């Protein structure tokens, strides 16, 4: 989803001014790009010519610092997510996956993968991993004008987006 850096800076400045602690926070997907620009890619291309996404967060932080004069703290969420302790839901899902995978192995099933579909545990052919690019339904789940998720539209949606 391309974004306008000046518009984003205005939203964050307004948010910071309204916050009693005088800070604002944002999260950006590595697949995002600045309007008129391209996705930021890093590293060498793999055997298929693909490079990794990475760097839009740092670039956006620097541009926001330029435009707002505010201090920026940049943190890659992936690191935070990997370094946190698992909560009860993490443990439950991992345990259920392990039991389901063991049951598949004991039954002699091959080429299957445990999964959550529509909020329900199941197993699917491993070939689903090759079914194409998975996309977030931006119109349904994202307010592109305000650069915010539509969190009020989650009723009836599965807990895990797939």
TABEL-V246564 format. One record per residue. N is the residue number from 1. RES is the residue in three letters. PHI is phi as a letter, one per 40 degrees, with the letter a starting at -180 (NA if undefined). D_FIRST is the distance of its C-alpha to the first C-alpha in whole Angstrom. Layout:
<<N:RES:PHI:D_FIRST> <N:RES:PHI:D_FIRST>>
This chain:
<<1:UNK:NA:0> <2:UNK:c:4> <3:UNK:b:6> <4:UNK:c:10> <5:UNK:c:12> <6:UNK:c:15> <7:UNK:c:14> <8:UNK:c:13> <9:UNK:c:16> <10:UNK:c:18> <11:UNK:c:17> <12:UNK:c:18> <13:UNK:c:21> <14:UNK:c:22> <15:UNK:c:21> <16:UNK:c:23> <17:UNK:c:26> <18:UNK:c:26> <19:UNK:c:26> <20:UNK:d:30> <21:UNK:c:30> <22:UNK:f:27> <23:UNK:b:24> <24:UNK:b:21> <25:UNK:b:19> <26:UNK:a:15> <27:UNK:b:13> <28:UNK:b:10> <29:UNK:c:9> <30:UNK:c:10> <31:UNK:c:8> <32:UNK:c:5> <33:UNK:a:6> <34:UNK:c:8> <35:UNK:d:9> <36:UNK:g:11> <37:UNK:b:11> <38:UNK:b:11> <39:UNK:c:10> <40:UNK:c:13> <41:UNK:b:15> <42:UNK:b:19> <43:UNK:g:22> <44:UNK:c:24> <45:UNK:c:23> <46:UNK:c:25> <47:UNK:c:27> <48:UNK:c:24> <49:UNK:g:23> <50:UNK:c:20> <51:UNK:b:19> <52:UNK:c:17> <53:UNK:c:14> <54:UNK:i:15> <55:UNK:h:15> <56:UNK:c:12> <57:UNK:c:14> <58:UNK:c:17> <59:UNK:d:16> <60:UNK:c:14> <61:UNK:d:17> <62:UNK:c:19> <63:UNK:c:17> <64:UNK:c:18> <65:UNK:c:21> <66:UNK:d:22> <67:UNK:c:21> <68:UNK:b:22> <69:UNK:g:25> <70:UNK:c:25> <71:UNK:c:25> <72:UNK:b:22> <73:UNK:b:23> <74:UNK:b:20> <75:UNK:a:21> <76:UNK:c:19> <77:UNK:c:19> <78:UNK:d:20> <79:UNK:c:23> <80:UNK:c:24> <81:UNK:c:23> <82:UNK:c:25> <83:UNK:c:28> <84:UNK:c:28> <85:UNK:c:31> <86:UNK:c:31> <87:UNK:c:31> <88:UNK:c:33> <89:UNK:c:30> <90:UNK:d:29> <91:UNK:c:33> <92:UNK:c:33> <93:UNK:c:31> <94:UNK:c:32> <95:UNK:c:35> <96:UNK:c:35> <97:UNK:c:33> <98:UNK:c:36> <99:UNK:c:38> <100:UNK:c:37> <101:UNK:c:36> <102:UNK:c:40> <103:UNK:c:41> <104:UNK:c:39> <105:UNK:c:41> <106:UNK:c:44> <107:UNK:c:44> <108:UNK:g:44> <109:UNK:c:40> <110:UNK:b:38> <111:UNK:g:35> <112:UNK:b:33> <113:UNK:b:31> <114:UNK:c:31> <115:UNK:a:27> <116:UNK:b:26> <117:UNK:b:26> <118:UNK:f:25> <119:UNK:g:26> <120:UNK:b:29> <121:UNK:c:31> <122:UNK:a:32> <123:UNK:b:32> <124:UNK:b:30> <125:UNK:c:31> <126:UNK:c:29> <127:UNK:c:28> <128:UNK:c:25> <129:UNK:c:23> <130:UNK:b:23> <131:UNK:c:22> <132:UNK:h:19> <133:UNK:c:15> <134:UNK:c:14> <135:UNK:b:11> <136:UNK:c:10> <137:UNK:c:11> <138:UNK:c:8> <139:UNK:c:11> <140:UNK:c:14> <141:UNK:b:12> <142:UNK:b:10> <143:UNK:c:11> <144:UNK:c:8> <145:UNK:c:11> <146:UNK:b:12> <147:UNK:f:9> <148:UNK:b:12> <149:UNK:c:12> <150:UNK:c:15> <151:UNK:c:18> <152:UNK:c:20> <153:UNK:b:19> <154:UNK:c:20> <155:UNK:d:24> <156:UNK:g:25> <157:UNK:c:22> <158:UNK:c:23> <159:UNK:c:23> <160:UNK:b:21> <161:UNK:c:18> <162:UNK:b:18>>
